[in-house]
């Protein structure tokens, strides 16, 4: 699959067995919809593979169409709920791509809708959503405190009837993050989505930088290859609009504290997808972190994933926890999680003895 995405392998070169493996890889990485939309249309597949091998991509395209229609309908519900907020409501990531109809929306599916409001409006927004049918996650007191005091978002909210989930943010990164990011500047410089009259979005450079920070500062790599592909598609689209987009992007990264993160993300995108980033922008990227990230953002299929992917995932998850919290809060967090793990293990052992 990665060979096809990187342009080193052509679809017509694949055998039926290799094609089936590619479909499995794409499904495991959450990319079947996008792969089908961009490379595996019925017209294209019909030239190389029989009808019996096209069913998965056809089904994926039907699912994507229905999913994005549902997303737009859900955005109408959210707009109704937050219409009286009196503050910009910013869409992030997948939902923003869909509403804008940009390249990264092509075939993309996601599990929740990310919305951001200024921090002083977070309580009013939460109440408005609750009044319109969304309820917060049931968490223990510590996890509630973690979200309310330290995190960049409140606990996820799920609609009682439709089952849709909203992640309501007040910042683009955790305020406690060890990497100083001027999230407030990105929020202040947000712009209205063309023709919508309600929704706002990050400016072009900030959309790429937010995608990069989400990839590089988190450890949820089950969809890491998809997130890396987002960066490639966004960079290509915005570069077509502005010949000096790469320079504008790095100037913006300097302003908000994400130069290193942007360089690393663009380096990985260039290596995997051939993203046309000038070498002077990304510089020389090497070392253990890049190797770990390259391993974790690869295919997740059991037969083709990198051998040490599990180790890379584990080390990057430790890195995420370290970056999220300063030393004092990190100690509190680790002690609580260790106690929680011990408590659950003890309960399990007692239950087994009673059985």
Secondary structure, 3 states (H helix, E strand, C coil): CHHHHHCCCCHHHCCHHHHHHHHHHHHHCCCHHHHHHHCCCHHHHCCCCCHHHCHHHHHHHHHHHHHHHHHHHHHHHHHHHHCCCCCCEEEEHHHHHHHHCCHHHCCCCCCCEEEECCHHHHHHHHHHHHHCCEEECCCCHHHHHHHHHHCCECCCEEECCCCCEEEEECCCCCCCCCCCCCHHHHHHCCEECCCCCCEEECCHHHHHHHHHHHHHCCCCHHHHHHHHHHHHHHHHHHHHHCCCHHHHHHHHHHHHCCHHHHHHHHHHHHHHHCCCCCHHHHCCCCCHHHHHHHHHCCCCCCCCCCCCHHHHHHHHHHHHHHHHCCHHHHHHHHHHHHHHHHHHHHHHHHHHHHC
